[in-house]
C-alpha cells in the first residue's frame, strides 16, 4: 500500500544524519543515494558521504570524484568520500595549527604506525568529520543557518558498521580525559541522539542477508532505538493470482512446450515472491517498519534507476509494521 503521510520516510528526512548499513552487497550505496535523491527533490541540501575511502558515487553520475572534497551530483545533491587518513590529518592540523609541526610530530617513522594502530581512531575521525559537517555553517549561502539539511552516511558493512557507531564511546573509555575524549564525547552526543541521527538497515529478500540483518540488529544494543526502518531491496514487483497454485495442474495438463516454459517462469516468480514474503515477515518481527524497494534490474544504478528508487521511497514503497 502507498506510504501514508507522516510515514517512516518522512520521519527519516526529519533527521540531520542517516546512517545506512547492512551486509556487504545488499545495495547500501544505492539506498543511500536514493534517500539523497528524494531529499534533494524536496529542496533539502543533501550530502551523501561514502566512508572508509570508498569512492563509487560520482562515477554513477558520470562525474570525476572529488575524493575528500565535496562534489555536486545534481541540484541540492552532493557527495564526498570520507577517507580516514585525510580526516585524521584534518583533525590533527586543526589542533596543532601548523602543518610543519604536524608532519614533524605525527608523520615520522615512529609516530605514524602508532597513530594508525590506535583502536577505533579511524572510525572516530570519520564520525568526527560527520560531526563537523553537521554543524558546518554555509559560506556564501544567504539565509541558511546550516550548510547541509541532511547527511546520508553510506556506512561500512555489518560488523565494521557497529564498530564505527561505538567508536566514540570506545575512545572515551580509552582516553578518559583530554582533547580526544572531549571530541569523542561531542561526536557521541550527535550519533546517539535519536532526534538527530537515525539508522537505516538494508537487506535483500534472501535467507542469508535476512539472517545477517537480524543478527546485526541484535548486536546494535542501545542503537536499536535509532533504527528508523529496514529497507528490503531488490523486491520483485510482479505477483501471480492467488488461485494460481490450485489452477496449475489443469494449466499444465493441456500445455504445449511454450506453455510449459511459461509455467516454469510463473513457478520461479511464485517461489521468489514467497521468499520475499517470508523475508519481509522475518524482518518485520524486529519492530521497525520494513520498506520495499523494487528490483530495477541494472548492473550499476545510475541517475535513471536512482530516480525510480526515490519514486518508490517517496510514495510507492510498501510499509509493514
ZADO-1210 file (C-alpha; in nm, 4 decimals, padded with zeros to 6 digits):
<atoms>
<atom x="00.0000" y="00.0000" z="00.0000" code="UNK" pos="1"/>
<atom x="00.1242" y="00.3566" z="-00.0552" code="UNK" pos="2"/>
<atom x="00.3164" y="00.5131" z="00.2286" code="UNK" pos="3"/>
<atom x="00.0771" y="00.7338" z="00.4302" code="UNK" pos="4"/>
<atom x="00.1540" y="01.0938" z="00.5296" code="UNK" pos="5"/>
<atom x="00.3843" y="01.1018" z="00.8311" code="UNK" pos="6"/>
<atom x="00.5382" y="00.7761" z="00.7120" code="UNK" pos="7"/>
<atom x="00.8726" y="00.6245" z="00.8074" code="UNK" pos="8"/>
<atom x="01.0378" y="00.8031" z="00.5148" code="UNK" pos="9"/>
<atom x="00.9040" y="01.1429" z="00.6216" code="UNK" pos="10"/>
<atom x="01.0339" y="01.0758" z="00.9724" code="UNK" pos="11"/>
<atom x="01.3717" y="00.9778" z="00.8278" code="UNK" pos="12"/>
<atom x="01.4071" y="01.3020" z="00.6365" code="UNK" pos="13"/>
<atom x="01.3310" y="01.4996" z="00.9525" code="UNK" pos="14"/>
<atom x="01.6668" y="01.3838" z="01.0975" code="UNK" pos="15"/>
<atom x="02.0023" y="01.5509" z="01.0429" code="UNK" pos="16"/>
<atom x="02.2071" y="01.2334" z="00.9890" code="UNK" pos="17"/>
<atom x="02.1094" y="00.8975" z="00.8360" code="UNK" pos="18"/>
<atom x="02.3498" y="00.6067" z="00.8849" code="UNK" pos="19"/>
<atom x="02.2879" y="00.3365" z="00.6222" code="UNK" pos="20"/>
<atom x="02.4368" y="-00.0062" z="00.6891" code="UNK" pos="21"/>
<atom x="02.3845" y="-00.3764" z="00.6247" code="UNK" pos="22"/>
<atom x="02.5564" y="-00.6828" z="00.4848" code="UNK" pos="23"/>
<atom x="02.8003" y="-00.6219" z="00.2018" code="UNK" pos="24"/>
<atom x="02.6404" y="-00.6438" z="-00.1402" code="UNK" pos="25"/>
<atom x="02.2816" y="-00.5629" z="-00.0375" code="UNK" pos="26"/>
<atom x="02.2784" y="-00.2207" z="-00.2066" code="UNK" pos="27"/>
<atom x="02.3692" y="00.0194" z="00.0770" code="UNK" pos="28"/>
<atom x="02.5154" y="00.2755" z="-00.1605" code="UNK" pos="29"/>
<atom x="02.2112" y="00.2642" z="-00.3893" code="UNK" pos="30"/>
<atom x="01.9763" y="00.3082" z="-00.0928" code="UNK" pos="31"/>
<atom x="02.1913" y="00.5944" z="00.0403" code="UNK" pos="32"/>
<atom x="02.1741" y="00.7678" z="-00.2966" code="UNK" pos="33"/>
<atom x="01.8004" y="00.7044" z="-00.3363" code="UNK" pos="34"/>
<atom x="01.7444" y="00.8707" z="00.0008" code="UNK" pos="35"/>
<atom x="01.9679" y="01.1553" z="-00.1107" code="UNK" pos="36"/>
<atom x="01.7822" y="01.1973" z="-00.4408" code="UNK" pos="37"/>
<atom x="01.4464" y="01.2041" z="-00.2608" code="UNK" pos="38"/>
<atom x="01.5666" y="01.4580" z="-00.0043" code="UNK" pos="39"/>
<atom x="01.7154" y="01.6804" z="-00.2761" code="UNK" pos="40"/>
<atom x="01.3853" y="01.6701" z="-00.4659" code="UNK" pos="41"/>
<atom x="01.2203" y="01.8094" z="-00.1539" code="UNK" pos="42"/>
<atom x="01.4581" y="02.1037" z="-00.1517" code="UNK" pos="43"/>
<atom x="01.6930" y="01.9685" z="00.1143" code="UNK" pos="44"/>
<atom x="02.0612" y="02.0403" z="00.0583" code="UNK" pos="45"/>
<atom x="02.1899" y="01.6860" z="00.0959" code="UNK" pos="46"/>
<atom x="02.5399" y="01.5382" z="00.1229" code="UNK" pos="47"/>
<atom x="02.5944" y="01.1641" z="00.0691" code="UNK" pos="48"/>
<atom x="02.9154" y="01.0562" z="00.2444" code="UNK" pos="49"/>
<atom x="03.0981" y="00.7391" z="00.1481" code="UNK" pos="50"/>
<atom x="03.3207" y="00.6025" z="00.4256" code="UNK" pos="51"/>
<atom x="03.6461" y="00.4093" z="00.4690" code="UNK" pos="52"/>
<atom x="03.7828" y="00.5501" z="00.1448" code="UNK" pos="53"/>
<atom x="03.5043" y="00.4119" z="-00.0768" code="UNK" pos="54"/>
<atom x="03.4685" y="00.6304" z="-00.3851" code="UNK" pos="55"/>
<atom x="03.1959" y="00.4970" z="-00.6143" code="UNK" pos="56"/>
<atom x="02.9191" y="00.7553" z="-00.6126" code="UNK" pos="57"/>
<atom x="03.0452" y="01.0152" z="-00.8594" code="UNK" pos="58"/>
<atom x="03.1026" y="00.7549" z="-01.1288" code="UNK" pos="59"/>
<atom x="02.7340" y="00.6653" z="-01.1220" code="UNK" pos="60"/>
<atom x="02.6578" y="01.0211" z="-01.2282" code="UNK" pos="61"/>
<atom x="02.9279" y="01.0256" z="-01.4954" code="UNK" pos="62"/>
<atom x="03.1442" y="01.2599" z="-01.2883" code="UNK" pos="63"/>
<atom x="03.5053" y="01.2590" z="-01.1749" code="UNK" pos="64"/>
<atom x="03.5293" y="01.2151" z="-00.7997" code="UNK" pos="65"/>
<atom x="03.6484" y="01.4998" z="-00.5838" code="UNK" pos="66"/>
<atom x="03.7603" y="01.2488" z="-00.3211" code="UNK" pos="67"/>
<atom x="03.7658" y="01.4153" z="00.0205" code="UNK" pos="68"/>
<atom x="03.6312" y="01.7353" z="-00.1371" code="UNK" pos="69"/>
<atom x="03.2588" y="01.7856" z="-00.1928" code="UNK" pos="70"/>
<atom x="03.1282" y="01.7191" z="-00.5462" code="UNK" pos="71"/>
<atom x="02.7880" y="01.8289" z="-00.6733" code="UNK" pos="72"/>
<atom x="02.5908" y="01.5442" z="-00.8331" code="UNK" pos="73"/>
<atom x="02.2615" y="01.7207" z="-00.9086" code="UNK" pos="74"/>
<atom x="02.0635" y="02.0199" z="-00.7797" code="UNK" pos="75"/>
<atom x="02.0811" y="02.0099" z="-00.3967" code="UNK" pos="76"/>
<atom x="02.2614" y="01.6718" z="-00.4069" code="UNK" pos="77"/>
<atom x="02.6327" y="01.6404" z="-00.3252" code="UNK" pos="78"/>
<atom x="02.8798" y="01.3672" z="-00.2309" code="UNK" pos="79"/>
<atom x="03.2212" y="01.3186" z="-00.0758" code="UNK" pos="80"/>
<atom x="03.4459" y="01.0282" z="00.0203" code="UNK" pos="81"/>
<atom x="03.5486" y="01.0397" z="00.3872" code="UNK" pos="82"/>
<atom x="03.8985" y="00.8948" z="00.3962" code="UNK" pos="83"/>
<atom x="04.0344" y="00.8075" z="00.7421" code="UNK" pos="84"/>
<atom x="04.3859" y="00.9344" z="00.6714" code="UNK" pos="85"/>
<atom x="04.2574" y="01.2674" z="00.5417" code="UNK" pos="86"/>
<atom x="04.0178" y="01.3002" z="00.8363" code="UNK" pos="87"/>
<atom x="04.2981" y="01.2299" z="01.0862" code="UNK" pos="88"/>
<atom x="04.5227" y="01.4850" z="00.9170" code="UNK" pos="89"/>
<atom x="04.2468" y="01.7466" z="00.9150" code="UNK" pos="90"/>
<atom x="04.1694" y="01.6874" z="01.2831" code="UNK" pos="91"/>
<atom x="04.5307" y="01.6999" z="01.3990" code="UNK" pos="92"/>
<atom x="04.6092" y="02.0060" z="01.1878" code="UNK" pos="93"/>
<atom x="04.3137" y="02.1825" z="01.3467" code="UNK" pos="94"/>
<atom x="04.4590" y="02.1010" z="01.6896" code="UNK" pos="95"/>
<atom x="04.8218" y="02.1846" z="01.6076" code="UNK" pos="96"/>
<atom x="04.7519" y="02.4703" z="01.3608" code="UNK" pos="97"/>
<atom x="05.0871" y="02.4325" z="01.1814" code="UNK" pos="98"/>
<atom x="05.1461" y="02.1736" z="00.9078" code="UNK" pos="99"/>
<atom x="05.5217" y="02.1572" z="00.9716" code="UNK" pos="100"/>
<atom x="05.4577" y="02.0691" z="01.3365" code="UNK" pos="101"/>
<atom x="05.2010" y="01.8062" z="01.2332" code="UNK" pos="102"/>
<atom x="05.4438" y="01.6478" z="00.9888" code="UNK" pos="103"/>
<atom x="05.7270" y="01.6535" z="01.2411" code="UNK" pos="104"/>
<atom x="05.5248" y="01.5029" z="01.5263" code="UNK" pos="105"/>
<atom x="05.2792" y="01.2667" z="01.3590" code="UNK" pos="106"/>
<atom x="05.4217" y="01.1747" z="01.0190" code="UNK" pos="107"/>
<atom x="05.7602" y="01.0479" z="01.1311" code="UNK" pos="108"/>
<atom x="05.8546" y="00.6802" z="01.1226" code="UNK" pos="109"/>
<atom x="05.7918" y="00.6325" z="01.4947" code="UNK" pos="110"/>
<atom x="05.4560" y="00.8028" z="01.5393" code="UNK" pos="111"/>
<atom x="05.2821" y="00.7229" z="01.2085" code="UNK" pos="112"/>
<atom x="05.2398" y="00.3478" z="01.2818" code="UNK" pos="113"/>
<atom x="05.1290" y="00.4292" z="01.6372" code="UNK" pos="114"/>
<atom x="04.8567" y="00.6658" z="01.5158" code="UNK" pos="115"/>
<atom x="04.7332" y="00.4061" z="01.2662" code="UNK" pos="116"/>
<atom x="04.7182" y="00.1432" z="01.5426" code="UNK" pos="117"/>
<atom x="04.5083" y="00.3373" z="01.7951" code="UNK" pos="118"/>
<atom x="04.1881" y="00.1309" z="01.8443" code="UNK" pos="119"/>
<atom x="03.8863" y="00.2915" z="01.6835" code="UNK" pos="120"/>
<atom x="04.0698" y="00.6068" z="01.5772" code="UNK" pos="121"/>
<atom x="03.9950" y="00.5688" z="01.2055" code="UNK" pos="122"/>
<atom x="03.6250" y="00.5183" z="01.2760" code="UNK" pos="123"/>
<atom x="03.6123" y="00.8022" z="01.5271" code="UNK" pos="124"/>
<atom x="03.7692" y="01.0604" z="01.2979" code="UNK" pos="125"/>
<atom x="03.5292" y="00.9661" z="01.0189" code="UNK" pos="126"/>
<atom x="03.2352" y="01.0292" z="01.2506" code="UNK" pos="127"/>
<atom x="03.4193" y="01.3399" z="01.3658" code="UNK" pos="128"/>
<atom x="03.4078" y="01.4637" z="01.0074" code="UNK" pos="129"/>
<atom x="03.0332" y="01.3945" z="01.0037" code="UNK" pos="130"/>
<atom x="03.0060" y="01.5963" z="01.3266" code="UNK" pos="131"/>
<atom x="03.1885" y="01.8875" z="01.1634" code="UNK" pos="132"/>
<atom x="02.9688" y="01.8692" z="00.8537" code="UNK" pos="133"/>
<atom x="02.6505" y="01.8608" z="01.0635" code="UNK" pos="134"/>
<atom x="02.7367" y="02.1880" z="01.2327" code="UNK" pos="135"/>
<atom x="02.9097" y="02.3473" z="00.9310" code="UNK" pos="136"/>
<atom x="02.7953" y="02.7000" z="00.8609" code="UNK" pos="137"/>
<atom x="02.7241" y="02.7948" z="00.4992" code="UNK" pos="138"/>
<atom x="02.9749" y="03.0027" z="00.3059" code="UNK" pos="139"/>
<atom x="02.8012" y="03.2329" z="00.0607" code="UNK" pos="140"/>
<atom x="02.4573" y="03.0749" z="00.1139" code="UNK" pos="141"/>
<atom x="02.2466" y="03.3698" z="00.2230" code="UNK" pos="142"/>
<atom x="01.9651" y="03.2934" z="00.4633" code="UNK" pos="143"/>
<atom x="02.0852" y="02.9438" z="00.5590" code="UNK" pos="144"/>
<atom x="02.1694" y="02.8546" z="00.9188" code="UNK" pos="145"/>
<atom x="02.3444" y="02.5291" z="00.8241" code="UNK" pos="146"/>
<atom x="02.5368" y="02.4254" z="00.5156" code="UNK" pos="147"/>
<atom x="02.3570" y="02.0873" z="00.4986" code="UNK" pos="148"/>
<atom x="01.9955" y="01.9924" z="00.5656" code="UNK" pos="149"/>
<atom x="02.0730" y="01.6193" z="00.5589" code="UNK" pos="150"/>
<atom x="02.3822" y="01.3999" z="00.5771" code="UNK" pos="151"/>
<atom x="02.3440" y="01.0443" z="00.4443" code="UNK" pos="152"/>
<atom x="02.6290" y="00.8207" z="00.5612" code="UNK" pos="153"/>
<atom x="02.6988" y="00.5144" z="00.3465" code="UNK" pos="154"/>
<atom x="02.8489" y="00.3271" z="00.6421" code="UNK" pos="155"/>
<atom x="03.0680" y="00.0161" z="00.6350" code="UNK" pos="156"/>
<atom x="02.9027" y="-00.3264" z="00.6276" code="UNK" pos="157"/>
<atom x="02.7662" y="-00.5084" z="00.9332" code="UNK" pos="158"/>
<atom x="03.0394" y="-00.5623" z="01.1963" code="UNK" pos="159"/>
<atom x="03.2514" y="-00.2675" z="01.0850" code="UNK" pos="160"/>
<atom x="02.9365" y="-00.0552" z="01.0836" code="UNK" pos="161"/>
<atom x="02.8806" y="-00.1382" z="01.4513" code="UNK" pos="162"/>
<atom x="03.2457" y="-00.0632" z="01.5285" code="UNK" pos="163"/>
<atom x="03.2063" y="00.2794" z="01.3732" code="UNK" pos="164"/>
<atom x="02.8930" y="00.3602" z="01.5734" code="UNK" pos="165"/>
<atom x="03.0575" y="00.2549" z="01.9004" code="UNK" pos="166"/>
<atom x="03.3966" y="00.4166" z="01.8303" code="UNK" pos="167"/>
<atom x="03.3222" y="00.7431" z="02.0191" code="UNK" pos="168"/>
<atom x="03.2347" y="00.5600" z="02.3423" code="UNK" pos="169"/>
<atom x="03.5375" y="00.3359" z="02.2978" code="UNK" pos="170"/>
<atom x="03.7678" y="00.6360" z="02.2659" code="UNK" pos="171"/>
<atom x="03.6096" y="00.7966" z="02.5732" code="UNK" pos="172"/>
<atom x="03.6845" y="00.4835" z="02.7765" code="UNK" pos="173"/>
<atom x="04.0378" y="00.4651" z="02.6373" code="UNK" pos="174"/>
<atom x="04.1364" y="00.8275" z="02.6998" code="UNK" pos="175"/>
<atom x="03.9157" y="00.9274" z="02.9995" code="UNK" pos="176"/>
<atom x="04.0161" y="01.2944" z="02.9604" code="UNK" pos="177"/>
<atom x="04.1788" y="01.5350" z="02.7203" code="UNK" pos="178"/>
<atom x="04.1037" y="01.6608" z="02.3673" code="UNK" pos="179"/>
<atom x="04.0403" y="01.3174" z="02.2138" code="UNK" pos="180"/>
<atom x="03.7978" y="01.2370" z="02.4952" code="UNK" pos="181"/>
<atom x="03.6150" y="01.5671" z="02.4565" code="UNK" pos="182"/>
<atom x="03.5942" y="01.5304" z="02.0795" code="UNK" pos="183"/>
<atom x="03.4630" y="01.1747" z="02.1147" code="UNK" pos="184"/>
<atom x="03.2038" y="01.2940" z="02.3674" code="UNK" pos="185"/>
<atom x="03.0757" y="01.5565" z="02.1241" code="UNK" pos="186"/>
<atom x="03.0583" y="01.3051" z="01.8390" code="UNK" pos="187"/>
<atom x="02.8761" y="01.0539" z="02.0600" code="UNK" pos="188"/>
<atom x="02.6198" y="01.3201" z="02.1525" code="UNK" pos="189"/>
<atom x="02.5305" y="01.3562" z="01.7830" code="UNK" pos="190"/>
<atom x="02.5419" y="00.9908" z="01.6796" code="UNK" pos="191"/>
<atom x="02.3472" y="00.8696" z="01.9836" code="UNK" pos="192"/>
<atom x="02.0763" y="01.1366" z="01.9617" code="UNK" pos="193"/>
<atom x="01.7597" y="00.9775" z="01.8115" code="UNK" pos="194"/>
<atom x="01.6208" y="01.3215" z="01.7309" code="UNK" pos="195"/>
<atom x="01.9169" y="01.3971" z="01.5039" code="UNK" pos="196"/>
<atom x="02.0546" y="01.0597" z="01.3900" code="UNK" pos="197"/>
<atom x="01.8678" y="00.7566" z="01.2534" code="UNK" pos="198"/>
<atom x="01.9942" y="00.4205" z="01.1338" code="UNK" pos="199"/>
<atom x="01.8691" y="00.2509" z="00.8167" code="UNK" pos="200"/>
<atom x="01.9338" y="-00.1219" z="00.7773" code="UNK" pos="201"/>
<atom x="01.9408" y="-00.2653" z="00.4244" code="UNK" pos="202"/>
<atom x="01.8697" y="-00.6284" z="00.3342" code="UNK" pos="203"/>
<atom x="01.7833" y="-00.8430" z="00.0342" code="UNK" pos="204"/>
<atom x="01.4852" y="-01.0838" z="00.0184" code="UNK" pos="205"/>
<atom x="01.7144" y="-01.3827" z="00.0622" code="UNK" pos="206"/>
<atom x="01.7814" y="-01.6098" z="00.3570" code="UNK" pos="207"/>
<atom x="02.1439" y="-01.5138" z="00.4313" code="UNK" pos="208"/>
<atom x="02.1026" y="-01.1326" z="00.4125" code="UNK" pos="209"/>
<atom x="01.7880" y="-01.1526" z="00.6263" code="UNK" pos="210"/>
<atom x="01.9705" y="-01.3670" z="00.8816" code="UNK" pos="211"/>
<atom x="02.2656" y="-01.1250" z="00.8917" code="UNK" pos="212"/>
<atom x="02.0325" y="-00.8254" z="00.9208" code="UNK" pos="213"/>
<atom x="01.8590" y="-00.9909" z="01.2154" code="UNK" pos="214"/>
<atom x="02.1975" y="-01.0609" z="01.3764" code="UNK" pos="215"/>
<atom x="02.3125" y="-00.7034" z="01.3097" code="UNK" pos="216"/>
<atom x="02.0000" y="-00.5621" z="01.4727" code="UNK" pos="217"/>
<atom x="02.0611" y="-00.7795" z="01.7788" code="UNK" pos="218"/>
<atom x="02.4194" y="-00.6539" z="01.8076" code="UNK" pos="219"/>
<atom x="02.3214" y="-00.2871" z="01.7883" code="UNK" pos="220"/>
<atom x="02.2295" y="-00.2804" z="02.1577" code="UNK" pos="221"/>
<atom x="02.1186" y="00.0682" z="02.2609" code="UNK" pos="222"/>
<atom x="02.1344" y="00.1788" z="01.8973" code="UNK" pos="223"/>
<atom x="01.8291" y="-00.0384" z="01.8217" code="UNK" pos="224"/>
<atom x="01.6094" y="00.2512" z="01.9302" code="UNK" pos="225"/>
<atom x="01.7559" y="00.4573" z="01.6436" code="UNK" pos="226"/>
<atom x="01.6764" y="00.2060" z="01.3679" code="UNK" pos="227"/>
<atom x="01.4077" y="00.4002" z="01.1832" code="UNK" pos="228"/>
<atom x="01.3411" y="00.1377" z="00.9144" code="UNK" pos="229"/>
<atom x="01.4680" y="-00.1714" z="00.7364" code="UNK" pos="230"/>
<atom x="01.4869" y="-00.1443" z="00.3574" code="UNK" pos="231"/>
<atom x="01.4120" y="-00.4684" z="00.1725" code="UNK" pos="232"/>
<atom x="01.5974" y="-00.4055" z="-00.1512" code="UNK" pos="233"/>
<atom x="01.5542" y="-00.5569" z="-00.4997" code="UNK" pos="234"/>
<atom x="01.1964" y="-00.6753" z="-00.4481" code="UNK" pos="235"/>
<atom x="01.0150" y="-00.8352" z="-00.7427" code="UNK" pos="236"/>
<atom x="00.7046" y="-00.6268" z="-00.8041" code="UNK" pos="237"/>
<atom x="00.5085" y="-00.8866" z="-01.0044" code="UNK" pos="238"/>
<atom x="00.2583" y="-01.1212" z="-00.8427" code="UNK" pos="239"/>
<atom x="00.0509" y="-01.4151" z="-00.9593" code="UNK" pos="240"/>
<atom x="-00.3209" y="-01.4500" z="-00.8900" code="UNK" pos="241"/>
<atom x="-00.3775" y="-01.6225" z="-00.5547" code="UNK" pos="242"/>
<atom x="-00.5627" y="-01.9027" z="-00.7412" code="UNK" pos="243"/>
<atom x="-00.2535" y="-01.9950" z="-00.9478" code="UNK" pos="244"/>
<atom x="-00.1358" y="-02.2914" z="-00.7326" code="UNK" pos="245"/>
<atom x="-00.4769" y="-02.4582" z="-00.7468" code="UNK" pos="246"/>
<atom x="-00.5147" y="-02.3953" z="-01.1204" code="UNK" pos="247"/>
<atom x="-00.1650" y="-02.5047" z="-01.2179" code="UNK" pos="248"/>
<atom x="-00.2347" y="-02.8802" z="-01.2611" code="UNK" pos="249"/>
<atom x="-00.5126" y="-02.8050" z="-01.5097" code="UNK" pos="250"/>
<atom x="-00.2966" y="-02.5497" z="-01.6921" code="UNK" pos="251"/>
<atom x="-00.0104" y="-02.7976" z="-01.7178" code="UNK" pos="252"/>
<atom x="-00.2318" y="-03.0792" z="-01.8439" code="UNK" pos="253"/>
<atom x="-00.3150" y="-02.9029" z="-02.1681" code="UNK" pos="254"/>
<atom x="00.0042" y="-02.7020" z="-02.2156" code="UNK" pos="255"/>
<atom x="00.2304" y="-02.7221" z="-02.5211" code="UNK" pos="256"/>
<atom x="00.6101" y="-02.6751" z="-02.4818" code="UNK" pos="257"/>
<atom x="00.5777" y="-02.2967" z="-02.4915" code="UNK" pos="258"/>
<atom x="00.3059" y="-02.3164" z="-02.2287" code="UNK" pos="259"/>
<atom x="00.5275" y="-02.5311" z="-02.0071" code="UNK" pos="260"/>
<atom x="00.8056" y="-02.2729" z="-02.0375" code="UNK" pos="261"/>
<atom x="00.5588" y="-02.0058" z="-01.9287" code="UNK" pos="262"/>
<atom x="00.4536" y="-02.2177" z="-01.6326" code="UNK" pos="263"/>
<atom x="00.8186" y="-02.2648" z="-01.5347" code="UNK" pos="264"/>
<atom x="00.8633" y="-01.8876" z="-01.5321" code="UNK" pos="265"/>
<atom x="00.5443" y="-01.8499" z="-01.3278" code="UNK" pos="266"/>
<atom x="00.6698" y="-02.1123" z="-01.0808" code="UNK" pos="267"/>
<atom x="01.0000" y="-01.9234" z="-01.0447" code="UNK" pos="268"/>
<atom x="00.8119" y="-01.5987" z="-00.9815" code="UNK" pos="269"/>
<atom x="00.5932" y="-01.7692" z="-00.7218" code="UNK" pos="270"/>
<atom x="00.8992" y="-01.9044" z="-00.5392" code="UNK" pos="271"/>
<atom x="01.0637" y="-01.5629" z="-00.5396" code="UNK" pos="272"/>
<atom x="00.7502" y="-01.3853" z="-00.4180" code="UNK" pos="273"/>
<atom x="00.7023" y="-01.6443" z="-00.1433" code="UNK" pos="274"/>
<atom x="01.0668" y="-01.5964" z="-00.0388" code="UNK" pos="275"/>
<atom x="01.0145" y="-01.2187" z="-00.0335" code="UNK" pos="276"/>
<atom x="00.7030" y="-01.2512" z="00.1799" code="UNK" pos="277"/>
<atom x="00.8906" y="-01.4740" z="00.4224" code="UNK" pos="278"/>
<atom x="01.1851" y="-01.2294" z="00.4341" code="UNK" pos="279"/>
<atom x="00.9533" y="-00.9348" z="00.4937" code="UNK" pos="280"/>
<atom x="00.7723" y="-01.1140" z="00.7738" code="UNK" pos="281"/>
<atom x="01.1025" y="-01.2114" z="00.9383" code="UNK" pos="282"/>
<atom x="01.2334" y="-00.8546" z="00.9239" code="UNK" pos="283"/>
<atom x="00.9035" y="-00.7104" z="01.0459" code="UNK" pos="284"/>
<atom x="00.9452" y="-00.9072" z="01.3688" code="UNK" pos="285"/>
<atom x="01.2415" y="-00.6821" z="01.4525" code="UNK" pos="286"/>
<atom x="00.9978" y="-00.3955" z="01.5102" code="UNK" pos="287"/>
<atom x="01.0968" y="-00.1061" z="01.2794" code="UNK" pos="288"/>
<atom x="00.8957" y="-00.0521" z="00.9572" code="UNK" pos="289"/>
<atom x="01.0042" y="-00.2552" z="00.6545" code="UNK" pos="290"/>
<atom x="01.0175" y="-00.0621" z="00.3261" code="UNK" pos="291"/>
<atom x="01.0211" y="-00.2402" z="-00.0092" code="UNK" pos="292"/>
<atom x="01.2393" y="-00.1114" z="-00.2905" code="UNK" pos="293"/>
<atom x="01.1897" y="-00.2568" z="-00.6385" code="UNK" pos="294"/>
<atom x="01.4423" y="-00.4581" z="-00.8346" code="UNK" pos="295"/>
<atom x="01.5463" y="-00.2195" z="-01.1131" code="UNK" pos="296"/>
<atom x="01.7493" y="-00.4903" z="-01.2905" code="UNK" pos="297"/>
<atom x="02.0649" y="-00.2973" z="-01.3756" code="UNK" pos="298"/>
<atom x="02.4278" y="-00.3951" z="-01.3028" code="UNK" pos="299"/>
<atom x="02.5128" y="-00.0408" z="-01.1885" code="UNK" pos="300"/>
<atom x="02.2452" y="00.2030" z="-01.0766" code="UNK" pos="301"/>
<atom x="02.2750" y="00.5431" z="-01.2417" code="UNK" pos="302"/>
<atom x="02.0518" y="00.8520" z="-01.2203" code="UNK" pos="303"/>
<atom x="01.7583" y="00.6900" z="-01.4044" code="UNK" pos="304"/>
<atom x="01.7463" y="00.3868" z="-01.1750" code="UNK" pos="305"/>
<atom x="01.8032" y="00.6003" z="-00.8656" code="UNK" pos="306"/>
<atom x="01.5084" y="00.8173" z="-00.9674" code="UNK" pos="307"/>
<atom x="01.2924" y="00.5034" z="-00.9726" code="UNK" pos="308"/>
<atom x="01.4077" y="00.4078" z="-00.6242" code="UNK" pos="309"/>
<atom x="01.3450" y="00.7608" z="-00.4998" code="UNK" pos="310"/>
<atom x="00.9940" y="00.7416" z="-00.6531" code="UNK" pos="311"/>
<atom x="00.9344" y="00.4232" z="-00.4540" code="UNK" pos="312"/>
<atom x="01.0625" y="00.5732" z="-00.1306" code="UNK" pos="313"/>
<atom x="00.8540" y="00.8820" z="-00.1895" code="UNK" pos="314"/>
<atom x="00.5219" y="00.7035" z="-00.2004" code="UNK" pos="315"/>
<atom x="00.5160" y="00.3742" z="-00.3836" code="UNK" pos="316"/>
<atom x="00.7156" y="00.1543" z="-00.1453" code="UNK" pos="317"/>
<atom x="00.5217" y="-00.0674" z="00.0890" code="UNK" pos="318"/>
<atom x="00.5451" y="-00.0348" z="00.4651" code="UNK" pos="319"/>
<atom x="00.4914" y="-00.3222" z="00.7023" code="UNK" pos="320"/>
<atom x="00.4928" y="-00.2899" z="01.0796" code="UNK" pos="321"/>
</atoms>
